[in-house]
Amino acid sequence: MDGWLAGLISGIVGATVAILVVAPLMFGPLGPVALFPRCDIKDPQDRPIIAVATGVSLLAGLLVGLLFGLIVVDILLWSQVLWSWGLLMGLIVVLLQLLVWGPLVGFNARLAALPRDVRLRAGLVFLVANLLFGLVVGILVAVWAV
């Protein structure tokens, strides 16, 4: 399978895995990582917010996975330790989200307004989700494209 296709598919799978693992932490007692404390999956009025956030995560996973497969496998022709390159990609995604996407959607301002302990837990969940995404993408691209 070509790297771009393996990346596209693994990006969707990686985003789904990250969402499924992190969702219980996000929609537990803290609300969605306490950034939107009024969001409640049981409340029909909040479901569109949760659906949009999930859709954006899946779309971002698809695009990042596609770029990963295209650049790492098809252009650079790397085939060794793709899981580690996936972890590095996860870290890069975190940085891009905090430096570019976060300020655009007000994520950073909401995060800064939270109490310190909640901010730390939210940051940890955010980091773990993106590292898990990167790891899954790296492993699946290695299996499917190499």
PyMOL commands that set and color helices and strands:
alter all, ss='L'
color gray80, all
select helices_A, chain A and resi 3-26+47-75+82-105+107-112+116-145
alter helices_A, ss='H'
color red, helices_A
deselect
rebuild
show_as cartoon
